[in-house]
Amino acid sequence: MAEITTTGDHATGRLRRILGVGFGLAVIIGSTLGIGILRSPGLVAGQLHASRAIILVWIVGGVYTLLGSICLTELGAMVPQAGGYYVYARRAFGDWVGFAVGWTDWITYCCVLGYVSIGMSDFLGELPSLAGTGRPVAIGLLVGFVVLQWAGVRVSSRFQEWTTAIKFLAYLALVVAGLVMAGGQGAAASGAQPLAPLSLTGVAAALAAVVITYAGWQSALYFTEEDRDPVRNLPRTMIGGVLAVIVIYVLVNLALLAILPIADFGRSKTPAVDAAQVIVGARGAQVITVLSLISLVPLLNAIMMVGTRILFALGRDRLFWSRTAAVNAGGTPGVATLVTTIVGIVFIATMTFERLIALASFFLAVNYAVCCLALVALRRREPATVRPFRAWGYPWSAAIVVAGALVFLVIALFGDPTSTLVAVGLLAVGLAGHAWHRTVR
């Protein structure tokens, strides 16, 4: 590990070990539970047409996500360092692959910062006083979160915990209201009869949408170096966080099925809005807008924190500009925060919402596949290494996760060829810069 200079009485390359289970759960739930669950259920219902199949696919997607969290928890507990996927890929496959994963993983979170900020500004743009101010508002939001991050990890972590708790309770309130006020008028009242026979392609499309909606479950891996007891806490946060999200996702779908006739559910692009309108009338859209804004605040904070830790780890290992490993007195990698924000702003200004989502999906699929393979490689090459947590059901659990990761990689690869070319170009830029950096450092 590279030695970093010190300033005053604190090491500029040393993160503060002050986080615990509460933050771990908050960052996973906050990163995962977002507007996707308010929109994806309609897409899933449109593919499956039957209430039991809908609930089953959400459970299956959750179990697959849980298997992934169990496998990567082994790596996180074995190597409790900031940087997440980058750390495991570098240990398993060396500097070049490690850098490629770290670089593209960081780009992923810059993309997510971009499209989440745009999405949040779109919701705010529905307010008369902010109409037509989308991208400036998105950029202003990012700058506001920089100020929050600069206050230190204790402040930003508390903010994450409280805003996630509010979001979690808001979703529970939506579920309870839906189930209590449904009046048996939804899929249950119509006998939940399928509108069309299930098809393999429909099931595959539905499962892909479900797994994407679970994205964000890995967030706690990036903060193990700041956890007071990562070996003990990481399994609790990873498994507990994913289980909490599964419960919420299943309950949301049960509520929607109780409110909406299944034919309407399957045709709706915004089933949560339709359900809210059934419950509270014309103000339903406003209710979901407020819920979406509540969802996006802790999501944006978590993504900012994750992206910063990746750049910090690259800088500390001298695979990137070493100044990104500088940490301020509050425990925040300050330079890394600024660089991440600047790139996020560039993406907001130059790319569309859809392009940013496509790039993030592609890189997430690639890096997830590489890290799943890293687990297998390290099991074979380092059998004697101490593993405080071992993946349950290995090697079958790992085989299922690797197979699924490769399938989603293929889907991402061919789903949007233009975005794939842009992604490859960004990877090439990073590798070229890394090659130059190795010659001059």
Legacy VTK file of the C-alpha trace (Angstrom):
# vtk DataFile Version 3.0
C-alpha trace
ASCII
DATASET POLYDATA
POINTS 441 float
0.000 0.000 0.000
1.425 3.352 -1.034
2.534 5.732 1.669
0.634 9.017 1.664
1.949 12.232 3.124
0.430 13.761 6.230
-0.922 17.207 6.905
-1.301 18.473 10.459
-2.292 15.681 12.828
-4.187 13.460 10.392
-2.974 11.226 7.575
-4.330 12.434 4.247
-4.465 8.859 2.956
-6.211 7.288 5.930
-9.963 6.857 6.104
-11.737 7.109 9.445
-13.001 3.827 10.892
-16.301 5.082 12.341
-19.063 3.314 10.381
-21.187 0.403 11.560
-24.139 -1.831 10.758
-26.582 1.071 10.652
-24.700 2.813 7.878
-24.146 -0.455 6.011
-27.870 -1.182 5.945
-28.633 2.420 5.050
-26.230 2.542 2.123
-27.528 -0.749 0.676
-31.210 0.081 1.093
-30.617 3.687 0.068
-28.729 2.662 -3.076
-31.202 -0.046 -4.091
-34.651 1.170 -3.137
-35.430 3.875 -5.690
-37.774 4.867 -8.470
-37.111 1.565 -10.248
-39.570 -0.278 -7.999
-42.191 2.369 -8.823
-41.867 1.678 -12.574
-40.446 -1.803 -13.180
-43.454 -3.728 -11.791
-45.561 -2.685 -14.785
-42.945 -3.996 -17.207
-42.739 -7.287 -15.306
-46.518 -7.646 -15.137
-46.773 -6.949 -18.860
-44.481 -9.906 -19.557
-45.992 -12.411 -17.106
-49.744 -11.602 -16.955
-50.347 -13.628 -13.778
-50.119 -12.526 -10.153
-48.380 -15.661 -8.863
-45.774 -15.507 -11.647
-45.172 -11.814 -10.897
-44.513 -12.404 -7.201
-42.423 -15.496 -7.957
-40.088 -13.677 -10.346
-39.496 -10.911 -7.789
-38.607 -13.568 -5.224
-36.348 -15.441 -7.666
-34.562 -12.211 -8.595
-34.137 -11.455 -4.912
-32.693 -14.894 -4.186
-30.233 -14.493 -7.062
-29.218 -11.102 -5.662
-28.847 -12.655 -2.217
-26.525 -15.321 -3.660
-24.423 -12.570 -5.229
-24.223 -10.706 -1.932
-23.167 -13.899 -0.126
-20.406 -14.601 -2.658
-19.008 -11.075 -2.668
-19.255 -10.806 1.116
-16.540 -13.468 1.215
-14.258 -11.191 -0.802
-15.181 -8.095 1.194
-14.474 -9.766 4.536
-11.263 -11.311 3.218
-9.951 -8.000 1.840
-11.630 -5.217 3.868
-10.299 -2.285 1.851
-11.968 0.708 0.228
-12.616 0.350 -3.474
-14.998 -2.581 -3.778
-14.839 -4.452 -7.075
-11.474 -2.897 -7.981
-9.758 -4.410 -4.927
-10.918 -7.960 -5.675
-10.172 -7.787 -9.402
-6.665 -6.457 -8.796
-5.869 -9.132 -6.240
-7.133 -11.902 -8.511
-5.933 -10.703 -11.916
-3.273 -8.003 -11.428
-2.889 -4.262 -11.960
-4.193 -4.000 -15.523
-7.451 -5.820 -14.932
-7.752 -4.177 -11.535
-7.367 -0.737 -13.070
-9.836 -1.540 -15.859
-12.432 -2.635 -13.301
-11.743 0.324 -11.009
-11.812 2.850 -13.844
-15.049 1.547 -15.377
-16.652 1.059 -11.961
-15.892 4.685 -11.152
-17.277 5.758 -14.546
-20.384 3.701 -13.724
-21.055 5.678 -10.572
-20.384 8.965 -12.366
-23.036 7.872 -14.887
-25.416 7.007 -12.066
-24.769 10.406 -10.482
-25.665 11.932 -13.832
-28.910 10.126 -14.531
-30.123 10.196 -10.924
-29.535 13.955 -10.821
-31.367 14.364 -14.137
-34.213 12.176 -12.874
-34.471 14.151 -9.661
-34.466 17.445 -11.561
-37.243 16.130 -13.815
-39.418 15.513 -10.762
-38.561 18.935 -9.354
-39.296 20.393 -12.795
-42.925 19.419 -12.344
-43.136 22.200 -9.772
-44.277 25.428 -11.512
-41.447 27.510 -10.077
-38.788 25.126 -11.437
-40.262 24.250 -14.826
-37.695 24.211 -17.647
-34.651 24.270 -15.358
-33.787 20.552 -15.559
-30.039 20.347 -16.157
-29.040 23.444 -14.144
-31.058 22.023 -11.240
-29.316 18.632 -11.684
-25.904 20.298 -11.534
-26.964 22.340 -8.514
-28.030 19.158 -6.728
-24.606 17.605 -7.236
-22.870 20.709 -5.922
-25.096 20.599 -2.850
-24.062 17.027 -2.145
-20.391 18.018 -2.465
-20.928 20.455 0.407
-22.519 17.643 2.420
-19.627 15.284 1.695
-17.072 17.937 2.584
-18.542 18.174 6.079
-17.085 14.745 6.748
-17.974 11.086 6.767
-19.743 11.307 10.123
-22.162 13.918 8.788
-22.711 12.242 5.411
-23.200 8.820 7.020
-25.780 10.157 9.482
-27.550 11.863 6.605
-27.597 8.532 4.752
-29.024 6.700 7.748
-31.820 9.188 8.474
-32.901 9.763 4.876
-32.924 6.016 4.202
-35.042 5.420 7.307
-37.525 8.023 6.070
-37.563 6.421 2.623
-38.072 2.925 4.042
-40.989 4.106 6.184
-42.495 5.977 3.227
-42.528 2.803 1.140
-44.040 0.842 4.013
-46.736 3.499 4.323
-47.484 3.158 0.599
-47.767 -0.620 0.956
-50.035 -0.449 4.011
-52.266 2.177 2.393
-52.531 0.074 -0.738
-53.414 -3.137 1.050
-55.873 -1.489 3.444
-57.663 0.692 0.896
-57.594 -1.647 -2.100
-61.065 -3.020 -1.448
-60.391 -6.219 -3.406
-60.564 -4.461 -6.765
-57.238 -5.605 -8.210
-55.831 -8.861 -9.538
-57.181 -10.852 -6.605
-60.732 -9.749 -7.367
-60.415 -10.852 -10.992
-59.080 -14.255 -10.012
-55.576 -13.354 -11.205
-56.243 -15.195 -14.453
-53.413 -14.938 -16.992
-54.151 -12.808 -20.049
-51.748 -14.762 -22.241
-49.571 -17.862 -21.878
-46.139 -17.392 -20.354
-43.209 -17.460 -22.755
-39.532 -18.102 -22.117
-38.567 -14.739 -23.598
-41.174 -12.998 -21.442
-39.887 -14.652 -18.284
-36.285 -13.769 -19.237
-37.193 -10.127 -19.901
-39.092 -9.905 -16.628
-36.241 -11.463 -14.655
-33.714 -9.099 -16.255
-35.854 -6.102 -15.258
-36.165 -7.432 -11.715
-32.414 -8.041 -11.274
-31.632 -4.542 -12.583
-34.087 -3.113 -10.042
-32.083 -4.831 -7.295
-28.887 -3.045 -8.444
-27.158 -1.215 -5.585
-27.023 -4.157 -3.184
-23.196 -4.213 -3.339
-22.707 -0.694 -1.946
-21.512 -1.698 1.534
-18.457 -3.399 0.001
-16.914 0.001 -0.749
-16.844 1.086 2.909
-15.279 -1.900 4.686
-12.145 0.103 5.449
-14.274 2.656 7.305
-16.265 0.054 9.246
-15.376 -0.387 12.904
-15.589 -4.185 12.582
-15.943 -5.183 8.901
-15.469 -8.914 9.479
-18.464 -8.996 11.800
-20.585 -6.236 10.274
-20.283 -6.834 6.527
-22.217 -10.147 6.456
-24.945 -8.564 8.566
-25.280 -5.518 6.345
-25.016 -7.332 3.011
-27.457 -10.123 3.840
-29.755 -8.028 6.022
-29.875 -5.196 3.499
-30.763 -7.469 0.592
-33.420 -9.286 2.636
-34.999 -5.956 3.609
-35.158 -4.873 -0.038
-36.680 -8.221 -1.084
-39.424 -7.797 1.507
-40.233 -4.257 0.356
-40.234 -5.226 -3.338
-42.578 -8.171 -2.779
-44.890 -6.084 -0.596
-45.024 -3.262 -3.162
-46.037 -5.751 -5.854
-48.658 -7.331 -3.595
-50.101 -3.878 -2.946
-50.166 -3.023 -6.658
-51.823 -6.352 -7.444
-54.426 -5.666 -4.766
-55.247 -2.255 -6.233
-54.960 -2.622 -10.021
-56.704 -5.134 -12.281
-53.928 -7.194 -13.758
-54.675 -6.081 -17.323
-54.221 -2.426 -16.294
-51.153 -3.338 -14.217
-49.437 -4.983 -17.192
-50.141 -2.045 -19.526
-49.017 0.668 -17.121
-45.619 2.356 -17.425
-46.132 3.970 -14.024
-48.224 1.507 -11.996
-47.428 3.232 -8.705
-48.986 6.450 -10.018
-52.071 4.587 -11.225
-52.407 2.826 -7.873
-52.007 6.079 -5.946
-54.707 7.702 -8.069
-57.075 4.857 -7.229
-56.415 5.435 -3.519
-56.292 9.244 -3.250
-57.666 10.435 -6.567
-56.099 13.187 -8.698
-53.372 13.818 -6.136
-51.950 10.327 -6.697
-49.318 11.582 -9.124
-48.165 14.162 -6.587
-47.905 11.488 -3.896
-45.614 9.369 -6.095
-43.596 12.430 -7.096
-42.928 13.147 -3.422
-42.059 9.486 -2.803
-39.676 9.531 -5.777
-37.913 12.619 -4.458
-37.606 10.989 -1.039
-36.101 7.938 -2.771
-33.556 9.879 -4.776
-31.987 11.909 -1.954
-30.250 9.027 -0.091
-29.548 7.333 -3.431
-27.623 10.354 -4.696
-25.694 10.673 -1.430
-24.757 6.974 -1.437
-23.619 7.002 -5.068
-21.446 10.062 -4.440
-19.797 8.302 -1.491
-19.233 5.048 -3.416
-17.695 6.707 -6.480
-15.350 8.729 -4.300
-14.051 5.592 -2.528
-13.180 3.915 -5.839
-11.101 6.879 -6.965
-9.498 7.089 -3.527
-8.394 3.441 -3.755
-6.971 3.857 -7.270
-5.020 6.920 -6.188
-3.678 5.278 -3.051
-2.355 2.336 -5.063
-0.700 4.740 -7.541
-2.807 3.480 -10.432
-4.356 6.949 -10.766
-3.479 10.491 -9.726
-2.200 10.043 -6.163
-3.835 13.248 -4.930
-7.224 11.533 -5.145
-6.129 9.587 -2.055
-6.026 12.784 0.033
-8.490 12.748 2.935
-9.690 15.872 4.719
-10.035 16.283 8.477
-13.600 14.957 8.375
-12.543 11.713 6.723
-13.752 12.587 3.196
-11.479 11.981 0.177
-11.793 15.606 -0.897
-9.990 15.624 -4.244
-11.707 12.392 -5.261
-15.068 13.976 -4.401
-14.348 17.009 -6.561
-13.110 14.952 -9.529
-16.124 12.623 -9.312
-18.486 15.592 -9.192
-16.850 17.308 -12.166
-17.136 14.176 -14.301
-20.751 13.739 -13.188
-21.496 17.320 -14.265
-19.823 16.721 -17.649
-22.028 13.654 -18.146
-25.145 15.640 -17.228
-24.219 18.338 -19.745
-23.227 16.050 -22.624
-25.252 12.811 -22.392
-28.881 11.809 -22.277
-30.645 10.069 -19.429
-31.008 6.910 -21.562
-27.349 6.842 -22.635
-26.133 7.180 -19.053
-28.356 4.286 -17.958
-27.108 2.127 -20.839
-23.443 2.831 -20.006
-23.974 2.118 -16.314
-25.799 -1.142 -17.084
-23.004 -2.330 -19.389
-20.192 -1.584 -16.954
-22.109 -3.037 -14.010
-22.590 -6.295 -15.913
-18.917 -6.491 -16.951
-17.510 -5.743 -13.517
-19.940 -8.018 -11.710
-18.877 -10.879 -14.000
-15.172 -10.153 -13.403
-15.616 -10.082 -9.617
-17.590 -13.314 -9.622
-14.699 -14.908 -11.513
-12.275 -13.321 -9.027
-13.972 -15.247 -6.228
-13.389 -18.519 -8.077
-9.801 -17.600 -8.999
-8.866 -16.645 -5.439
-10.453 -19.792 -4.004
-8.219 -21.847 -6.283
-5.023 -19.801 -6.008
-5.198 -18.868 -2.317
-6.884 -21.809 -0.584
-5.026 -21.153 2.685
-5.968 -17.465 2.935
-8.057 -16.666 5.998
-11.681 -16.138 4.991
-13.700 -14.838 7.961
-16.874 -15.408 5.950
-17.204 -18.180 3.385
-19.851 -18.117 0.662
-22.664 -20.471 1.511
-23.166 -23.359 -0.894
-19.872 -22.827 -2.733
-19.141 -23.828 -5.509
-22.786 -24.093 -6.622
-23.733 -20.661 -5.361
-20.762 -19.137 -7.182
-21.582 -21.088 -10.360
-25.134 -19.713 -10.389
-23.914 -16.170 -9.784
-21.209 -16.388 -12.481
-23.654 -17.838 -15.019
-26.189 -15.118 -14.296
-23.542 -12.390 -14.494
-22.403 -13.636 -17.905
-25.995 -13.752 -19.175
-26.588 -10.151 -18.102
-23.273 -9.172 -19.689
-24.434 -10.600 -23.024
-27.763 -8.779 -22.695
-25.985 -5.491 -21.944
-23.487 -6.068 -24.762
-26.105 -6.455 -27.472
-28.936 -4.432 -25.985
-27.592 -1.053 -27.166
-24.665 -1.370 -29.632
-24.050 2.377 -29.782
-23.733 2.685 -26.023
-21.498 -0.385 -26.020
-19.131 1.389 -28.428
-19.129 4.478 -26.204
-18.364 2.260 -23.199
-15.480 0.573 -25.012
-14.171 4.017 -25.959
-14.235 5.170 -22.328
-12.408 1.993 -21.305
-9.786 2.597 -24.018
-9.246 6.178 -22.807
-8.723 4.904 -19.271
-6.284 2.183 -20.316
-4.311 4.620 -22.477
-4.087 7.040 -19.574
-3.016 4.229 -17.267
-0.273 3.180 -19.700
1.019 6.751 -19.840
0.817 7.068 -16.047
2.958 3.940 -15.596
5.698 5.435 -17.758
5.948 8.737 -15.868
5.307 7.829 -12.247
LINES 1 442
441 0 1 2 3 4 5 6 7 8 9 10 11 12 13 14 15 16 17 18 19 20 21 22 23 24 25 26 27 28 29 30 31 32 33 34 35 36 37 38 39 40 41 42 43 44 45 46 47 48 49 50 51 52 53 54 55 56 57 58 59 60 61 62 63 64 65 66 67 68 69 70 71 72 73 74 75 76 77 78 79 80 81 82 83 84 85 86 87 88 89 90 91 92 93 94 95 96 97 98 99 100 101 102 103 104 105 106 107 108 109 110 111 112 113 114 115 116 117 118 119 120 121 122 123 124 125 126 127 128 129 130 131 132 133 134 135 136 137 138 139 140 141 142 143 144 145 146 147 148 149 150 151 152 153 154 155 156 157 158 159 160 161 162 163 164 165 166 167 168 169 170 171 172 173 174 175 176 177 178 179 180 181 182 183 184 185 186 187 188 189 190 191 192 193 194 195 196 197 198 199 200 201 202 203 204 205 206 207 208 209 210 211 212 213 214 215 216 217 218 219 220 221 222 223 224 225 226 227 228 229 230 231 232 233 234 235 236 237 238 239 240 241 242 243 244 245 246 247 248 249 250 251 252 253 254 255 256 257 258 259 260 261 262 263 264 265 266 267 268 269 270 271 272 273 274 275 276 277 278 279 280 281 282 283 284 285 286 287 288 289 290 291 292 293 294 295 296 297 298 299 300 301 302 303 304 305 306 307 308 309 310 311 312 313 314 315 316 317 318 319 320 321 322 323 324 325 326 327 328 329 330 331 332 333 334 335 336 337 338 339 340 341 342 343 344 345 346 347 348 349 350 351 352 353 354 355 356 357 358 359 360 361 362 363 364 365 366 367 368 369 370 371 372 373 374 375 376 377 378 379 380 381 382 383 384 385 386 387 388 389 390 391 392 393 394 395 396 397 398 399 400 401 402 403 404 405 406 407 408 409 410 411 412 413 414 415 416 417 418 419 420 421 422 423 424 425 426 427 428 429 430 431 432 433 434 435 436 437 438 439 440
